[in-house]
Amino acid sequence: MGIKSSMMYVAGLASIGASVAVWFTSNSKESAGVDRADRWGIFIGEWAPTFFAMGIALRMEETREEMRSSIEQDSFRGSYSDSEGRIPSRAGV
């Protein structure tokens, strides 16, 4: 889809900034009081962990693709395979 991990990290940081901005705006412009401002700030602020989690998942996928292409290029040259011709596992990546 073309979405990169860095985009999700920026969206998470923007969500934190937007949360603070919405809180201040709601608190000063609306006559509903601090309770409504708190709800708006919390609502927007809850998006940040989701964006950061998506960024981490995308980064893991990007790293996996980089490792796969690197292993395929090097295995073509024969530098990654062991004595039996197998490519070693990259567990956890």
Biopython code that builds the backbone (N, CA, C, O; Angstrom):
import numpy as np
from Bio.PDB.StructureBuilder import StructureBuilder

atoms = [
    (1, "MET", "N", (0.812, -1.201, 0.000)),
    (1, "MET", "CA", (0.000, 0.000, 0.000)),
    (1, "MET", "C", (0.853, 1.261, 0.000)),
    (1, "MET", "O", (0.325, 2.358, -0.186)),
    (2, "GLY", "N", (2.144, 1.130, 0.202)),
    (2, "GLY", "CA", (3.017, 2.292, 0.170)),
    (2, "GLY", "C", (3.166, 3.007, 1.503)),
    (2, "GLY", "O", (3.829, 4.043, 1.568)),
    (3, "ILE", "N", (2.569, 2.483, 2.565)),
    (3, "ILE", "CA", (2.687, 3.112, 3.884)),
    (3, "ILE", "C", (3.964, 2.607, 4.535)),
    (3, "ILE", "O", (4.191, 1.400, 4.611)),
    (4, "LYS", "N", (4.782, 3.509, 4.994)),
    (4, "LYS", "CA", (6.056, 3.158, 5.628)),
    (4, "LYS", "C", (5.957, 3.358, 7.136)),
    (4, "LYS", "O", (5.089, 4.078, 7.629)),
    (5, "SER", "N", (6.855, 2.714, 7.847)),
    (5, "SER", "CA", (6.846, 2.798, 9.313)),
    (5, "SER", "C", (7.062, 4.227, 9.787)),
    (5, "SER", "O", (6.462, 4.648, 10.776)),
    (6, "SER", "N", (7.908, 4.974, 9.097)),
    (6, "SER", "CA", (8.170, 6.357, 9.511)),
    (6, "SER", "C", (6.904, 7.206, 9.441)),
    (6, "SER", "O", (6.726, 8.126, 10.239)),
    (7, "MET", "N", (6.027, 6.898, 8.487)),
    (7, "MET", "CA", (4.756, 7.632, 8.395)),
    (7, "MET", "C", (3.894, 7.379, 9.632)),
    (7, "MET", "O", (3.237, 8.293, 10.130)),
    (8, "MET", "N", (3.897, 6.162, 10.118)),
    (8, "MET", "CA", (3.106, 5.840, 11.306)),
    (8, "MET", "C", (3.689, 6.490, 12.553)),
    (8, "MET", "O", (2.945, 6.927, 13.430)),
    (9, "TYR", "N", (5.019, 6.556, 12.638)),
    (9, "TYR", "CA", (5.648, 7.223, 13.777)),
    (9, "TYR", "C", (5.302, 8.713, 13.779)),
    (9, "TYR", "O", (5.014, 9.286, 14.830)),
    (10, "VAL", "N", (5.332, 9.331, 12.607)),
    (10, "VAL", "CA", (4.966, 10.744, 12.502)),
    (10, "VAL", "C", (3.493, 10.933, 12.878)),
    (10, "VAL", "O", (3.149, 11.898, 13.559)),
    (11, "ALA", "N", (2.626, 10.019, 12.439)),
    (11, "ALA", "CA", (1.206, 10.108, 12.782)),
    (11, "ALA", "C", (1.012, 9.984, 14.297)),
    (11, "ALA", "O", (0.157, 10.665, 14.863)),
    (12, "GLY", "N", (1.790, 9.131, 14.956)),
    (12, "GLY", "CA", (1.704, 9.003, 16.413)),
    (12, "GLY", "C", (2.115, 10.282, 17.122)),
    (12, "GLY", "O", (1.452, 10.721, 18.062)),
    (13, "LEU", "N", (3.214, 10.880, 16.667)),
    (13, "LEU", "CA", (3.650, 12.142, 17.268)),
    (13, "LEU", "C", (2.653, 13.257, 16.984)),
    (13, "LEU", "O", (2.389, 14.090, 17.851)),
    (14, "ALA", "N", (2.094, 13.278, 15.772)),
    (14, "ALA", "CA", (1.085, 14.280, 15.433)),
    (14, "ALA", "C", (-0.166, 14.102, 16.295)),
    (14, "ALA", "O", (-0.805, 15.084, 16.672)),
    (15, "SER", "N", (-0.512, 12.865, 16.604)),
    (15, "SER", "CA", (-1.663, 12.598, 17.455)),
    (15, "SER", "C", (-1.456, 13.152, 18.856)),
    (15, "SER", "O", (-2.389, 13.677, 19.463)),
    (16, "ILE", "N", (-0.255, 13.038, 19.362)),
    (16, "ILE", "CA", (0.042, 13.584, 20.688)),
    (16, "ILE", "C", (-0.076, 15.106, 20.658)),
    (16, "ILE", "O", (-0.681, 15.707, 21.546)),
    (17, "GLY", "N", (0.505, 15.721, 19.631)),
    (17, "GLY", "CA", (0.406, 17.174, 19.492)),
    (17, "GLY", "C", (-1.033, 17.631, 19.295)),
    (17, "GLY", "O", (-1.456, 18.631, 19.875)),
    (18, "ALA", "N", (-1.787, 16.898, 18.475)),
    (18, "ALA", "CA", (-3.189, 17.241, 18.242)),
    (18, "ALA", "C", (-4.009, 17.096, 19.517)),
    (18, "ALA", "O", (-4.945, 17.863, 19.745)),
    (19, "SER", "N", (-3.669, 16.128, 20.338)),
    (19, "SER", "CA", (-4.381, 15.929, 21.598)),
    (19, "SER", "C", (-4.236, 17.151, 22.503)),
    (19, "SER", "O", (-5.207, 17.622, 23.095)),
    (20, "VAL", "N", (-3.023, 17.645, 22.595)),
    (20, "VAL", "CA", (-2.782, 18.837, 23.421)),
    (20, "VAL", "C", (-3.485, 20.052, 22.817)),
    (20, "VAL", "O", (-4.105, 20.836, 23.536)),
    (21, "ALA", "N", (-3.388, 20.206, 21.496)),
    (21, "ALA", "CA", (-4.017, 21.351, 20.822)),
    (21, "ALA", "C", (-5.537, 21.310, 20.968)),
    (21, "ALA", "O", (-6.161, 22.342, 21.218)),
    (22, "VAL", "N", (-6.132, 20.144, 20.815)),
    (22, "VAL", "CA", (-7.587, 20.019, 20.948)),
    (22, "VAL", "C", (-8.015, 20.309, 22.383)),
    (22, "VAL", "O", (-9.050, 20.935, 22.607)),
    (23, "TRP", "N", (-7.228, 19.859, 23.349)),
    (23, "TRP", "CA", (-7.572, 20.123, 24.742)),
    (23, "TRP", "C", (-7.597, 21.627, 25.014)),
    (23, "TRP", "O", (-8.557, 22.151, 25.580)),
    (24, "PHE", "N", (-6.513, 22.323, 24.597)),
    (24, "PHE", "CA", (-6.454, 23.767, 24.821)),
    (24, "PHE", "C", (-7.576, 24.493, 24.081)),
    (24, "PHE", "O", (-8.201, 25.398, 24.633)),
    (25, "THR", "N", (-7.831, 24.100, 22.841)),
    (25, "THR", "CA", (-8.885, 24.747, 22.051)),
    (25, "THR", "C", (-10.255, 24.516, 22.674)),
    (25, "THR", "O", (-11.042, 25.452, 22.819)),
    (26, "SER", "N", (-10.539, 23.278, 23.042)),
    (26, "SER", "CA", (-11.837, 22.965, 23.642)),
    (26, "SER", "C", (-12.011, 23.669, 24.987)),
    (26, "SER", "O", (-13.100, 24.140, 25.313)),
    (27, "ASN", "N", (-10.959, 23.733, 25.741)),
    (27, "ASN", "CA", (-11.028, 24.356, 27.066)),
    (27, "ASN", "C", (-11.268, 25.857, 26.960)),
    (27, "ASN", "O", (-11.988, 26.430, 27.778)),
    (28, "SER", "N", (-10.676, 26.491, 25.970)),
    (28, "SER", "CA", (-10.810, 27.947, 25.871)),
    (28, "SER", "C", (-12.014, 28.393, 25.040)),
    (28, "SER", "O", (-12.576, 29.452, 25.321)),
    (29, "LYS", "N", (-12.425, 27.639, 24.042)),
    (29, "LYS", "CA", (-13.492, 28.068, 23.131)),
    (29, "LYS", "C", (-14.883, 27.590, 23.523)),
    (29, "LYS", "O", (-15.870, 28.261, 23.221)),
    (30, "GLU", "N", (-14.980, 26.453, 24.183)),
    (30, "GLU", "CA", (-16.286, 25.912, 24.550)),
    (30, "GLU", "C", (-16.615, 26.274, 25.990)),
    (30, "GLU", "O", (-15.732, 26.414, 26.836)),
    (31, "SER", "N", (-17.895, 26.419, 26.242)),
    (31, "SER", "CA", (-18.319, 26.748, 27.605)),
    (31, "SER", "C", (-18.671, 25.492, 28.409)),
    (31, "SER", "O", (-19.179, 25.592, 29.526)),
    (32, "ALA", "N", (-18.403, 24.310, 27.842)),
    (32, "ALA", "CA", (-18.757, 23.051, 28.505)),
    (32, "ALA", "C", (-17.820, 22.716, 29.660)),
    (32, "ALA", "O", (-18.137, 21.857, 30.482)),
    (33, "GLY", "N", (-16.692, 23.371, 29.731)),
    (33, "GLY", "CA", (-15.792, 23.154, 30.860)),
    (33, "GLY", "C", (-14.659, 22.199, 30.557)),
    (33, "GLY", "O", (-14.457, 21.752, 29.428)),
    (34, "VAL", "N", (-13.929, 21.907, 31.623)),
    (34, "VAL", "CA", (-12.730, 21.077, 31.511)),
    (34, "VAL", "C", (-13.077, 19.622, 31.199)),
    (34, "VAL", "O", (-12.291, 18.924, 30.558)),
    (35, "ASP", "N", (-14.236, 19.163, 31.640)),
    (35, "ASP", "CA", (-14.603, 17.762, 31.409)),
    (35, "ASP", "C", (-14.645, 17.424, 29.921)),
    (35, "ASP", "O", (-14.102, 16.404, 29.498)),
    (36, "ARG", "N", (-15.284, 18.275, 29.134)),
    (36, "ARG", "CA", (-15.352, 18.019, 27.694)),
    (36, "ARG", "C", (-13.961, 18.136, 27.061)),
    (36, "ARG", "O", (-13.616, 17.346, 26.182)),
    (37, "ALA", "N", (-13.180, 19.092, 27.490)),
    (37, "ALA", "CA", (-11.820, 19.247, 26.968)),
    (37, "ALA", "C", (-10.993, 17.996, 27.267)),
    (37, "ALA", "O", (-10.243, 17.522, 26.413)),
    (38, "ASP", "N", (-11.134, 17.471, 28.474)),
    (38, "ASP", "CA", (-10.425, 16.243, 28.838)),
    (38, "ASP", "C", (-10.839, 15.083, 27.938)),
    (38, "ASP", "O", (-9.994, 14.317, 27.476)),
    (39, "ARG", "N", (-12.129, 14.959, 27.692)),
    (39, "ARG", "CA", (-12.607, 13.858, 26.835)),
    (39, "ARG", "C", (-12.064, 13.969, 25.418)),
    (39, "ARG", "O", (-11.648, 12.970, 24.831)),
    (40, "TRP", "N", (-12.064, 15.184, 24.864)),
    (40, "TRP", "CA", (-11.513, 15.367, 23.522)),
    (40, "TRP", "C", (-10.015, 15.043, 23.499)),
    (40, "TRP", "O", (-9.539, 14.351, 22.598)),
    (41, "GLY", "N", (-9.287, 15.539, 24.478)),
    (41, "GLY", "CA", (-7.846, 15.287, 24.532)),
    (41, "GLY", "C", (-7.524, 13.810, 24.662)),
    (41, "GLY", "O", (-6.616, 13.307, 24.000)),
    (42, "ILE", "N", (-8.258, 13.118, 25.506)),
    (42, "ILE", "CA", (-8.037, 11.677, 25.690)),
    (42, "ILE", "C", (-8.416, 10.915, 24.429)),
    (42, "ILE", "O", (-7.715, 9.983, 24.033)),
    (43, "PHE", "N", (-9.522, 11.303, 23.791)),
    (43, "PHE", "CA", (-9.967, 10.625, 22.577)),
    (43, "PHE", "C", (-8.905, 10.692, 21.480)),
    (43, "PHE", "O", (-8.581, 9.680, 20.858)),
    (44, "ILE", "N", (-8.373, 11.878, 21.250)),
    (44, "ILE", "CA", (-7.342, 12.031, 20.213)),
    (44, "ILE", "C", (-6.041, 11.365, 20.668)),
    (44, "ILE", "O", (-5.346, 10.752, 19.857)),
    (45, "GLY", "N", (-5.711, 11.477, 21.935)),
    (45, "GLY", "CA", (-4.471, 10.912, 22.461)),
    (45, "GLY", "C", (-4.428, 9.397, 22.417)),
    (45, "GLY", "O", (-3.347, 8.807, 22.397)),
    (46, "GLU", "N", (-5.595, 8.758, 22.402)),
    (46, "GLU", "CA", (-5.622, 7.292, 22.337)),
    (46, "GLU", "C", (-5.192, 6.748, 20.985)),
    (46, "GLU", "O", (-4.903, 5.557, 20.868)),
    (47, "TRP", "N", (-5.144, 7.581, 19.976)),
    (47, "TRP", "CA", (-4.711, 7.118, 18.654)),
    (47, "TRP", "C", (-3.206, 6.868, 18.608)),
    (47, "TRP", "O", (-2.741, 6.023, 17.844)),
    (48, "ALA", "N", (-2.443, 7.596, 19.419)),
    (48, "ALA", "CA", (-0.984, 7.522, 19.353)),
    (48, "ALA", "C", (-0.441, 6.100, 19.543)),
    (48, "ALA", "O", (0.387, 5.678, 18.734)),
    (49, "PRO", "N", (-0.856, 5.337, 20.561)),
    (49, "PRO", "CA", (-0.312, 3.984, 20.710)),
    (49, "PRO", "C", (-0.610, 3.088, 19.511)),
    (49, "PRO", "O", (0.198, 2.235, 19.145)),
    (50, "THR", "N", (-1.786, 3.292, 18.902)),
    (50, "THR", "CA", (-2.124, 2.498, 17.725)),
    (50, "THR", "C", (-1.192, 2.818, 16.573)),
    (50, "THR", "O", (-0.703, 1.913, 15.896)),
    (51, "PHE", "N", (-0.943, 4.100, 16.346)),
    (51, "PHE", "CA", (-0.021, 4.485, 15.271)),
    (51, "PHE", "C", (1.386, 3.954, 15.541)),
    (51, "PHE", "O", (2.046, 3.464, 14.624)),
    (52, "PHE", "N", (1.849, 4.047, 16.782)),
    (52, "PHE", "CA", (3.183, 3.537, 17.110)),
    (52, "PHE", "C", (3.258, 2.019, 16.934)),
    (52, "PHE", "O", (4.260, 1.506, 16.437)),
    (53, "ALA", "N", (2.222, 1.307, 17.331)),
    (53, "ALA", "CA", (2.198, -0.152, 17.155)),
    (53, "ALA", "C", (2.208, -0.518, 15.671)),
    (53, "ALA", "O", (2.898, -1.452, 15.260)),
    (54, "MET", "N", (1.447, 0.214, 14.879)),
    (54, "MET", "CA", (1.459, -0.039, 13.438)),
    (54, "MET", "C", (2.827, 0.273, 12.846)),
    (54, "MET", "O", (3.284, -0.427, 11.943)),
    (55, "GLY", "N", (3.483, 1.315, 13.345)),
    (55, "GLY", "CA", (4.831, 1.648, 12.891)),
    (55, "GLY", "C", (5.824, 0.541, 13.209)),
    (55, "GLY", "O", (6.672, 0.207, 12.381)),
    (56, "ILE", "N", (5.723, -0.023, 14.397)),
    (56, "ILE", "CA", (6.613, -1.124, 14.780)),
    (56, "ILE", "C", (6.358, -2.340, 13.899)),
    (56, "ILE", "O", (7.304, -2.977, 13.435)),
    (57, "ALA", "N", (5.096, -2.667, 13.665)),
    (57, "ALA", "CA", (4.772, -3.820, 12.815)),
    (57, "ALA", "C", (5.275, -3.609, 11.393)),
    (57, "ALA", "O", (5.816, -4.530, 10.782)),
    (58, "LEU", "N", (5.102, -2.414, 10.870)),
    (58, "LEU", "CA", (5.596, -2.136, 9.523)),
    (58, "LEU", "C", (7.117, -2.182, 9.462)),
    (58, "LEU", "O", (7.685, -2.659, 8.480)),
    (59, "ARG", "N", (7.782, -1.687, 10.510)),
    (59, "ARG", "CA", (9.253, -1.726, 10.535)),
    (59, "ARG", "C", (9.757, -3.163, 10.570)),
    (59, "ARG", "O", (10.750, -3.490, 9.921)),
    (60, "MET", "N", (9.078, -4.020, 11.323)),
    (60, "MET", "CA", (9.463, -5.433, 11.350)),
    (60, "MET", "C", (9.310, -6.051, 9.959)),
    (60, "MET", "O", (10.154, -6.836, 9.528)),
    (61, "GLU", "N", (8.241, -5.696, 9.267)),
    (61, "GLU", "CA", (8.012, -6.207, 7.919)),
    (61, "GLU", "C", (9.057, -5.670, 6.942)),
    (61, "GLU", "O", (9.546, -6.406, 6.086)),
    (62, "GLU", "N", (9.395, -4.393, 7.070)),
    (62, "GLU", "CA", (10.432, -3.805, 6.215)),
    (62, "GLU", "C", (11.773, -4.480, 6.452)),
    (62, "GLU", "O", (12.505, -4.766, 5.504)),
    (63, "THR", "N", (12.096, -4.733, 7.716)),
    (63, "THR", "CA", (13.359, -5.398, 8.050)),
    (63, "THR", "C", (13.377, -6.810, 7.490)),
    (63, "THR", "O", (14.398, -7.266, 6.976)),
    (64, "ARG", "N", (12.253, -7.502, 7.589)),
    (64, "ARG", "CA", (12.172, -8.864, 7.052)),
    (64, "ARG", "C", (12.393, -8.879, 5.545)),
    (64, "ARG", "O", (13.089, -9.748, 5.020)),
    (65, "GLU", "N", (11.798, -7.917, 4.858)),
    (65, "GLU", "CA", (11.986, -7.830, 3.407)),
    (65, "GLU", "C", (13.438, -7.513, 3.060)),
    (65, "GLU", "O", (13.989, -8.082, 2.118)),
    (66, "GLU", "N", (14.065, -6.602, 3.820)),
    (66, "GLU", "CA", (15.475, -6.267, 3.588)),
    (66, "GLU", "C", (16.360, -7.489, 3.815)),
    (66, "GLU", "O", (17.270, -7.760, 3.031)),
    (67, "MET", "N", (16.087, -8.223, 4.891)),
    (67, "MET", "CA", (16.883, -9.421, 5.193)),
    (67, "MET", "C", (16.691, -10.479, 4.111)),
    (67, "MET", "O", (17.652, -11.120, 3.687)),
    (68, "ARG", "N", (15.445, -10.661, 3.665)),
    (68, "ARG", "CA", (15.164, -11.667, 2.648)),
    (68, "ARG", "C", (15.900, -11.342, 1.345)),
    (68, "ARG", "O", (16.499, -12.225, 0.730)),
    (69, "SER", "N", (15.853, -10.081, 0.931)),
    (69, "SER", "CA", (16.529, -9.728, -0.314)),
    (69, "SER", "C", (18.041, -9.834, -0.161)),
    (69, "SER", "O", (18.733, -10.233, -1.097)),
    (70, "SER", "N", (18.555, -9.481, 1.012)),
    (70, "SER", "CA", (19.992, -9.599, 1.257)),
    (70, "SER", "C", (20.435, -11.060, 1.250)),
    (70, "SER", "O", (21.472, -11.397, 0.677)),
    (71, "ILE", "N", (19.652, -11.919, 1.883)),
    (71, "ILE", "CA", (19.996, -13.342, 1.924)),
    (71, "ILE", "C", (19.901, -13.947, 0.530)),
    (71, "ILE", "O", (20.747, -14.752, 0.141)),
    (72, "GLU", "N", (18.878, -13.565, -0.218)),
    (72, "GLU", "CA", (18.737, -14.102, -1.572)),
    (72, "GLU", "C", (19.890, -13.674, -2.453)),
    (72, "GLU", "O", (20.379, -14.472, -3.253)),
    (73, "GLN", "N", (20.340, -12.432, -2.328)),
    (73, "GLN", "CA", (21.465, -11.961, -3.123)),
    (73, "GLN", "C", (22.753, -12.680, -2.719)),
    (73, "GLN", "O", (23.527, -13.108, -3.576)),
    (74, "ASP", "N", (22.978, -12.808, -1.404)),
    (74, "ASP", "CA", (24.191, -13.452, -0.938)),
    (74, "ASP", "C", (24.164, -14.959, -1.147)),
    (74, "ASP", "O", (25.205, -15.559, -1.415)),
    (75, "SER", "N", (22.994, -15.584, -1.030)),
    (75, "SER", "CA", (22.926, -17.027, -1.234)),
    (75, "SER", "C", (23.146, -17.367, -2.704)),
    (75, "SER", "O", (23.621, -18.453, -3.036)),
    (76, "PHE", "N", (22.800, -16.434, -3.575)),
    (76, "PHE", "CA", (23.073, -16.641, -4.993)),
    (76, "PHE", "C", (24.573, -16.731, -5.218)),
    (76, "PHE", "O", (25.035, -17.485, -6.074)),
    (77, "ARG", "N", (25.323, -15.967, -4.456)),
    (77, "ARG", "CA", (26.787, -16.010, -4.540)),
    (77, "ARG", "C", (27.377, -17.138, -3.702)),
    (77, "ARG", "O", (28.560, -17.453, -3.828)),
    (78, "GLY", "N", (26.548, -17.753, -2.836)),
    (78, "GLY", "CA", (27.005, -18.891, -2.051)),
    (78, "GLY", "C", (27.600, -18.555, -0.709)),
    (78, "GLY", "O", (28.160, -19.440, -0.062)),
    (79, "SER", "N", (27.507, -17.318, -0.256)),
    (79, "SER", "CA", (28.172, -16.947, 0.992)),
    (79, "SER", "C", (27.334, -17.240, 2.230)),
    (79, "SER", "O", (27.898, -17.298, 3.323)),
    (80, "TYR", "N", (26.029, -17.425, 2.124)),
    (80, "TYR", "CA", (25.196, -17.644, 3.286)),
    (80, "TYR", "C", (24.905, -19.109, 3.570)),
    (80, "TYR", "O", (24.560, -19.442, 4.704)),
    (81, "SER", "N", (25.024, -19.969, 2.626)),
    (81, "SER", "CA", (24.633, -21.358, 2.848)),
    (81, "SER", "C", (25.681, -22.097, 3.669)),
    (81, "SER", "O", (26.872, -21.790, 3.616)),
    (82, "ASP", "N", (25.206, -23.081, 4.430)),
    (82, "ASP", "CA", (26.119, -23.894, 5.224)),
    (82, "ASP", "C", (26.621, -25.062, 4.378)),
    (82, "ASP", "O", (26.439, -25.071, 3.160)),
    (83, "SER", "N", (27.251, -26.045, 5.018)),
    (83, "SER", "CA", (27.842, -27.158, 4.278)),
    (83, "SER", "C", (26.805, -28.006, 3.546)),
    (83, "SER", "O", (27.137, -28.692, 2.580)),
    (84, "GLU", "N", (25.544, -27.962, 4.003)),
    (84, "GLU", "CA", (24.498, -28.732, 3.366)),
    (84, "GLU", "C", (23.676, -27.903, 2.394)),
    (84, "GLU", "O", (22.708, -28.403, 1.822)),
    (85, "GLY", "N", (24.051, -26.622, 2.196)),
    (85, "GLY", "CA", (23.358, -25.773, 1.241)),
    (85, "GLY", "C", (22.140, -25.067, 1.791)),
    (85, "GLY", "O", (21.373, -24.472, 1.034)),
    (86, "ARG", "N", (21.946, -25.125, 3.126)),
    (86, "ARG", "CA", (20.787, -24.459, 3.728)),
    (86, "ARG", "C", (21.126, -23.032, 4.099)),
    (86, "ARG", "O", (22.274, -22.706, 4.404)),
    (87, "ILE", "N", (20.086, -22.168, 4.068)),
    (87, "ILE", "CA", (20.250, -20.780, 4.495)),
    (87, "ILE", "C", (19.879, -20.694, 5.968)),
    (87, "ILE", "O", (18.811, -21.170, 6.355)),
    (88, "PRO", "N", (20.738, -20.095, 6.808)),
    (88, "PRO", "CA", (20.448, -20.031, 8.242)),
    (88, "PRO", "C", (19.197, -19.209, 8.538)),
    (88, "PRO", "O", (18.860, -18.285, 7.798)),
    (89, "SER", "N", (18.528, -19.548, 9.606)),
    (89, "SER", "CA", (17.312, -18.856, 10.043)),
    (89, "SER", "C", (17.647, -17.524, 10.675)),
    (89, "SER", "O", (18.703, -17.370, 11.289)),
    (90, "ARG", "N", (16.758, -16.562, 10.528)),
    (90, "ARG", "CA", (16.884, -15.256, 11.185)),
    (90, "ARG", "C", (15.722, -15.137, 12.170)),
    (90, "ARG", "O", (14.824, -14.318, 11.975)),
    (91, "ALA", "N", (15.737, -15.935, 13.205)),
    (91, "ALA", "CA", (14.648, -15.996, 14.176)),
    (91, "ALA", "C", (14.457, -14.648, 14.845)),
    (91, "ALA", "O", (15.420, -13.986, 15.233)),
    (92, "GLY", "N", (13.188, -14.247, 14.977)),
    (92, "GLY", "CA", (12.859, -13.015, 15.655)),
    (92, "GLY", "C", (12.908, -11.775, 14.782)),
    (92, "GLY", "O", (12.631, -10.674, 15.258)),
    (93, "VAL", "N", (13.253, -11.932, 13.517)),
    (93, "VAL", "CA", (13.316, -10.759, 12.622)),
    (93, "VAL", "C", (12.363, -10.965, 11.481)),
    (93, "VAL", "O", (12.251, -10.105, 10.607)),
]
sb = StructureBuilder()
sb.init_structure("model")
sb.init_model(0)
sb.init_chain("A")
sb.init_seg("    ")
for serial, (resi, resn, name, xyz) in enumerate(atoms, 1):
    if name == "N":
        sb.init_residue(resn, " ", resi, " ")
    sb.init_atom(name, np.array(xyz, "f"), 0.0, 1.0, " ", f" {name:<3s}", serial, name[0])
structure = sb.get_structure()
